[in-house]
């Protein structure tokens, strides 16, 4: 019998995996426990499996929560109220199907790994948990990028640890960059937390780009702040002009009339003042400030970064294969930054001007997926994987396509166009490249895509695996604001089945 489910029960939202296992253990005998352990236990790994294989990390982040049904885990045999309007398509891996709206990616599943048993109890855009490994304490925590209670973004941690280890990376290219603009900068409601350095200091925040260009399509969006009426939005994720570019944030650009010689003189004067404040170097915040200034200066003077951001240097045919959308051109720019020596690149498919945009499909779920999201994602992601492979970058780059949770099994037919709401009990993510076993599927959801059937995986497990593939021991600590040693991940473990 199929069970059709809507939003999470509020009681269940407070029950995590550990509590469920504790409750279940009380009612199970030893044989049942051993059977359950065999179905869901992590695969034992050697410390050498995949360890240190990745030189680079490329994050592709689908903000808003991409539906597991319409991406990596379709349920064609489920009732129509669950399976929806799209079907499943066979892939390059026998026995594995994905959504039939992703035909190009279906040909590349032998290059990627799917995790279909992602789960956690934080059901309201848990970007913080996904990107740092530490869940939001309350809603204000999730919507304040600079809350003092946060843990640092994994990209900031990698950047900091590389400094501590004396990594010899290009000095004129930031190690940690994010596209296309500062996260949720165009959100109408509030700024979202997640990709920030927290107690490591602002100097370890990603270096953000800004979008300079023009959208080519305008569409009506349902707006909460206009009584659920339509608002016309010129959305760059639907299309941009060929002249559109990503540029370094204005904070690191030369103002009109300032030459490099004049800038160097100013920098020398600033250093004289800074020498009088050397005591700040004993504080993480002080070090972060010093590093921020150095990073901004190198960005201003770096021809390598400027050239990497100039996607006009790419053949028009390749740009078109990525897709002339903000996401497609950001993905191409991300590849160029990796080639330039940037070690951590994050490409965000972010909300734009109206709440419930990007992958937050409460309204017009199938129209937005079929006409906008899935075709653009299929084109850009498939081209990116092949482009990385052809250039020899895939074997040294860990690619992680993440989202913060999934969507409800039950389709809400009472709202315009039908929609799926938030659902964190089970969802899917994709990984590829360095250290990843290609063609594998980890875990499974049940017949209705509602709960984990086998091998539950948490965002902390994903980040633990990422650190492992980057060659970082999970017992490594970083100093918080009070210089206390802080673990990178509290409860995660390496996903052995992913390692190849």
N, C-alpha and C positions, 0 to 999 in steps of 0.2 A: 504494500500500500504506500502511495506517495503522500508525504506530508507537505502542505503548502505553507510556507512561513513568511511572515512579514518582518517588521523591525524586532530587534532584540528585546526580550523581557528585561526590565530594569534590574530585577534581582539577579538574573544571569550575568549581567554586565559586571557584577562584583565578584564573580566566581572564576578564578583563573585555573590554568591547567593543573597546577600543583594541587589546588584544593580539590578539583575533580578527582584526581588520582588518589588522594588521601581518602575521600569519601568512598570511592569505588573499592579501594583495597579492603575496607572494613567489611564488605559484603561478598568478597570473592575468596574462593579457596585457592590453594597453591597451584593446582593444575591450570585454573583459569588465569591466574596472575602470570604464570610462565608463558601461556599462550599470548596474552595481551602484550607482555614484554617483547616477545618475538616479533609481533606485528608492528610495534611502534618504537622499538629501541633504536637509538642511533647506531650506525655502523661503526665498529671499532676502527680507529685509524692509527697509522704510524705518524710520528711527528714529522716524517719526511714527505708524506703524501701531499703533493701540491704546495708544500711550504716554500714561500719565497719565490714562486714562479712569476708573479706579476710585477712588472716594473711600473706600470701605470694602472690607474683606475678610472673608468668612464662610467659615470652615473647617468642613467636616463630615468627621469622621475616624472610619472604621470600623476600630477596633483589632482585631487578631487576624488580619487578612488575608482580605478578602472574595474569594470565588471568582469568577474571570472568567467561568466557564461559566454560573453561576447569577445573573449580573447583566448585564453589558454586552456579553458576547461568547459567546453560546451556540453550540454546535456540533451542530445537529440531525442532520447527515449523518454524524457520527462514530459509531464502534461504541458499543454500549450501555455498555461498560465505561469509556467516556470521556464520552459525552454526558449520562449520568445519567438521572434520572427525569423531569426537566422538559423542556419544549420551548422553542420560540422563538415570538415574537409580532411581527407587523408593527407598525410605528410610524408616527408622523406624518411621518417622512422616508422617502420611497420608497427601497426597497432596503436599508434598515437594520432589523435585527431585534434585540430584546433578549430576556431571559428572560421566558417567558410568565407568571411569577409577579409581574411588575411591570406590570400593565395600565394603571394610572394614569400611571406615568412614561412608558409607551409613547406616550401621547397628547401628551407634552410634549417629545419629542426635538427638535422644531423650535425649542426654546428653549435647548438645551444642545449641548455638544460632547463627543464621546467620544474618548478616546485608548486604542487597543487594542494598543499596542506598547510599553507600559512594560516596562523590563527593568533589572536590575542584579544583581551577583553576591553580594549579602548576604542570605542565605536564612533568617535567624532573627529574625523580628520587628524589622525595621530601622526602628523608629520614629524613631530618632535621624537616620538618613540622610534619611528622608522629610520631617521637620520642620525640619531645619537645613541639609541639603545636604552634611553631612560624615558619612561612615560611621563606625560603631563600630570601634575598633581591636581590641577583643576582647570577649568576652561580658560581662566585668565592666564594661566601658565602657557597654554597652547597658543594664545593670541598675543603674546608679548615676546618679541624676538630677543629682548635683552633682560629677561627675568633672571635675577641672580641665582635662582634655584636650578637653572639649566645645566646639563652636561654639554660638552662641546660636540659639534658636528664631526663625523668621522673623517671628513676631508681635512679639517683643522687639526685633528689629532695626528693624522699621517704627516701633515706639514710640520707640526711641532716635533714629532719624533725623528723626522729626517734631519731637522736642525740639530737636535741633540746628538744624533749619530754622525754628524759631519758629512752629510751627503753632498756629493760633488755634482750638483745640478746647475744648469745655466743660470748665471747671476742676473741676467737681464730678462728672464721669463719667470713670472710667478709660478710657484709650484702648485697652487690651488686656485683654479678659476671657475666661475659659474656664469651661465648664460640663460636667457638673453637679457635679463635685468634682475635687480635685487628681488629676491623671493617675495611674491605677493605685493609688489610695488604698485600694481594696478588693481588691487583688490578694493572694492568699495566699502567693505565693512571694517576690517582690521588687518594688521600685518600678522602673518603667521610665523611661528617659531620653527626652528629646525636647523637650517644651514648657517650657524654662527659659532664663533669660537668660544663663547661663554668665558669661563675663568682663565682660559689661556691668553686672553687679551685680544683687542681688536686687530692687532697685527697679524693674527692667524685666521681672521675672517677670509672667506674667498674673495678674490678680486673679481668684482662684477663687471659685466659689460652693460651697455645701454643700447636700446634699439633706436636706430635713426633710419626711418623709412616710412612707407605708406602702405596701408592695407588696400587690397583690391576688391574686397567683397564686404557688403553690409548685410547683416541678417537681423531678424527680430529675436530678442531674448526675453524670457519671462523674468520680471524683476520683482523681488520681494519688496523693494522700497518704493514701488509704484503700483501697489495694490494688485500684484500679480499680472499687471498689464505688460504688453510688449514694449521693449525699448530697442530702438535700432542701434546696432553696434557695428562699427567698422573693425572687424576682428582680424588682426594680422596672422592668426593661426589658420585662417581660411585662405590666405593668399597675400603676397607682398610683391611690390615692384622689383624688377631686376636690380635697380640701383640701391635698394635698401641694404643697410649694413649694420653690423654690431660693432660698436666702438668702445674703447676703454671708458669707464665711468668718468664723468666730468671732474670728480675729485682728484683724478690723476692726469688731467690734461693741462697743457699750457694755456694760460690766458692770452688774449690778444695783446701783442706788443712786448711779450716777454721772450727774449732769445735764450738759447742754452747758456751762453756766457753770463748773461744777467742772472739766470737761474742758479748757476754754479756759485756766483758771488753771494747770492742770498743764502744758499745752502751753507756756505762757509760761515756766514754771520750767525745763522741758526745754531751751527755746531758749537760756536763759542759760548752761546747761552746754555746749550745743552750740557756742556762740560761742567757747568756749575751745578747741575742737577744729577750728578752721577749716582747719588744714593738711590735714585729711582730704579736703578738696575737690579736692586735686590728684590724688587717686587715684580710679579708676573705682569701686572698692568703696565708698569714702566717699561719693561722689556717689549711688551706688545706695542706700546706707543712708538718706541724707537724703531722697531721693525716695520711698523706701518709707514713711517716717514721714508725709510730706505726703500721700501717696496714701491711707494708712490713715485719716488724719484726715478727708479729704474724703469717703471712703466712709461713715464714721460719720455725718456730718452731711448727706449728700446725699439729699434727698427724691426727686430725679429717678431715682436708681438704685433706691431702695426701691420706687417706683411701677412702674418697668420690670420688676422681678422679680415683681410681683404679677399673675400671670396670671389671677387671679380677676376682674380688670377686663375680661377678654375675654369675648365671648359664648360660652355653653356649646356652641353649635353649632360654632363655629370650633375650640374646644379638642378637640371630638370628632373633627373632620375631621383634625386633626393626629394624633390617637390619644392615648388616655389611658394612655400609657406614659411612662417616663422620657425616652426619646429624643424622642418626639413633643412633650412639654411643654417639653423643653430647646430644641428647634428653635423653638418658638413664643416662648420667652423670649429666644432669640437675636435673633429679629426685633425684639422690643420693645427690646432693648438697642441695636440699630442705630438705631432711631427716636429713642432717648434721646440719641444722640450718640457712642456707643462705636464706634470705627473698626475694631477687629479683634476679632471674636468667633469663638471656637472651641468647637464642640460635639462632644464625644467620646462615641462609643458604646463604652464601656469594659468590661473584664472585671469580673466581680463574684463574689467569694468563692471561686470554684473556677477552677483553671487550665483552659485550653481552653474558655473561655466567650467572650462577645461573638461575633466572626466567626471565631474559631479553631476550625473545625469538624472536628477529628480524629475525633470520635465523633458518631453520630446526625446525620450531615451533612444528609440530606434532610428528616428530621423537624424538626430545628431550623430549617432554612431555610424549609421550607414552613409550619410552624405558628407560628414566632416572628419570625425575622429579616426575611424578605422582605415579609410583609404590613405589618409596622410601618414598615419602611423606605419602602415604596411609598406608604403613606398620608401619612407625615410629610414626605417629600421632595417629593412632588408638591404637597401643600398649601403647603409653604414657598415653592416657586418661584412658584406662582400668587399667594400672599399678597404676596410681594415685588413681583411685577409689578403687581398692582392698586394698591399703595401708592406706586408710582414709585420703589421702592428697588432693583429689579433692575438698572436701567440705570446705577446708580452703585455697585453692589456686585458685586465678583468673588466668585462662589461656587465653592469647590473641594471636591469630594467625593473624598477621598483614602483610600488604604489602603496598608499597607507592602509587601505583595507579593501574589502570588496563591496558587492551590492546584493541586496536582498534576493532570495529565491523567488518570492512572490512579486509579480509585476503589479504595481499600483495602477489600475485602469481608470481611477476616478479623477486623475489629473490630466492636463493637456498632453496628448501624445503618449501617455503611459510613462511610467518611470520606475526605477529601482532605487531604494533608499540605502542608507549605510548598513554595512554588514561585515563585522570583523571576525565572525566565528570560523569562516574559512574563505580563502581567496588564493590567488596565484601570482607568482612572479617568474621572471626569466633571467638567466645568467648565461654568459658565454665567454670564450676567450681563455686567457692564461689560467691554468690550474683547474679548469672546469672540465668534467667528463662530458664530451659532446654526445647528444642523442639520448640522454637519460631523463627519466621522469621520477621525481622524488615525491612520495606521499600520494594520497588520493582523498577526494571528497566523497560524500555519500551520493546516492542516486539522484538527489534533488539539489546538489551543490550547496547544501545548507550547513553541514558540519564535517569535521575531519573524520574520515573513515580509517585512515592509517597514517602513521608517522607525522604527528604534529610538529610544525616548525614555527618558531617565533622570529620577529625582527632581530632580536638579540642573537639568534643562531646565524642569521644571514650576515650580520656584522662580524660575528666571531669568525665565520668562514672567510670573510673578506680580509680580516687582519691576518689570519693564518696564511692565506695565499700571498699576502704582501710580505710575509716573512717576519711577522711580529708575534712574539709569545704573548698569550692571553694573560699571563701573570704580570705583564708590564704595567706599571702605574705612571700616572701623571700627577703633578701637584695642583691642588685646588687653590682658591684664594688665600687660604691659611697655610699653604704649603704642605698640606696633609696628602699623603699618597692616595690616589683614587684609581680604582680599577677601570680598565677600558670598558668592560662589559660585566655586569653583575651576575647574570644567570645564564648566559648563552653558552652554547657548545658548538664545535666545528661539525658541519654536516658532511660526514665521511662519504656518503653516497654521491655527493656532488664532485668529489675530487677525482681528477684524471691525470 
